[in-house]
Amino acid sequence: MPSKMTISHLSHDIGLKKSFVSFVWADDPSKRLGLEVPYGTSLADVETAAEKAISDFVGELQAARIDLP
C-alpha cells in the first residue's frame, strides 16, 4: 500500500523571496519533508506546486552520485 503524505505547511520568507511546503507522512508522523516551491504560491495552487517540487526532487535524487567519504 502506498504511503500517504499530507501537506502540513506552506510558508513564505518575504526577505529571501522564497516559499516552502512541508509534508508529513500519515502513517509515520516522524517522517517529514520540506521543499521549495515558487515564491508566493497560493493555497489554491499548493497541491500542484508540491507535486512538481516532489517530481523535481525525485529527478535530482535519481541523478545524484553517492560517494563514500
C-alpha positions as CSV (number, residue, x, y, z in Angstrom):
1,M,0.0,0.0,0.0
2,P,1.5,3.4,-1.0
3,S,2.2,5.9,1.7
4,K,0.1,9.0,2.1
5,M,1.7,12.4,2.7
6,T,-0.2,15.4,3.9
7,I,0.8,18.9,3.1
8,S,1.2,20.4,6.6
9,H,2.7,23.9,6.0
10,L,3.1,26.5,3.3
11,S,5.4,29.3,4.3
12,H,6.7,32.4,2.6
13,D,10.0,34.1,3.6
14,I,9.4,37.6,2.5
15,G,13.1,38.7,3.0
16,L,14.5,35.9,0.8
17,K,11.5,35.8,-1.5
18,K,11.2,32.1,-1.2
19,S,8.3,29.8,-0.4
20,F,8.4,26.3,1.1
21,V,5.9,23.4,1.5
22,S,6.2,20.8,4.3
23,F,4.8,17.3,4.2
24,V,4.2,14.7,6.9
25,W,3.6,11.0,6.4
26,A,0.1,9.9,7.6
27,D,1.4,6.5,8.8
28,D,4.5,7.8,10.4
29,P,4.4,11.4,11.7
30,S,8.1,11.4,12.5
31,K,8.8,11.3,8.7
32,R,8.7,14.8,7.3
33,L,9.9,16.6,4.1
34,G,10.3,20.2,3.2
35,L,10.8,21.5,-0.3
36,E,10.9,24.9,-2.0
37,V,8.0,25.9,-4.2
38,P,7.7,29.1,-6.4
39,Y,7.6,32.2,-4.3
40,G,4.2,33.4,-3.4
41,T,2.5,30.0,-4.1
42,S,-1.2,30.4,-3.0
43,L,-3.2,27.8,-1.0
44,A,-5.2,27.2,-4.2
45,D,-2.1,26.2,-6.1
46,V,-0.1,24.5,-3.3
47,E,-1.0,20.9,-4.3
48,T,0.2,21.4,-7.9
49,A,3.3,23.2,-6.8
50,A,4.0,20.5,-4.2
51,E,3.7,17.7,-6.7
52,K,6.1,19.4,-9.1
53,A,8.6,20.0,-6.2
54,I,8.4,16.3,-5.4
55,S,8.9,15.3,-9.0
56,D,11.9,17.7,-9.4
57,F,13.4,16.3,-6.1
58,V,13.0,12.7,-7.3
59,G,14.8,13.5,-10.5
60,E,17.6,15.2,-8.6
61,L,18.0,12.2,-6.3
62,Q,18.0,9.8,-9.3
63,A,20.7,11.8,-11.0
64,A,22.8,12.2,-7.9
65,R,26.0,10.3,-7.4
66,I,26.5,8.8,-3.9
67,D,30.1,8.7,-2.7
68,L,31.6,7.4,0.5
69,P,33.9,9.9,2.3
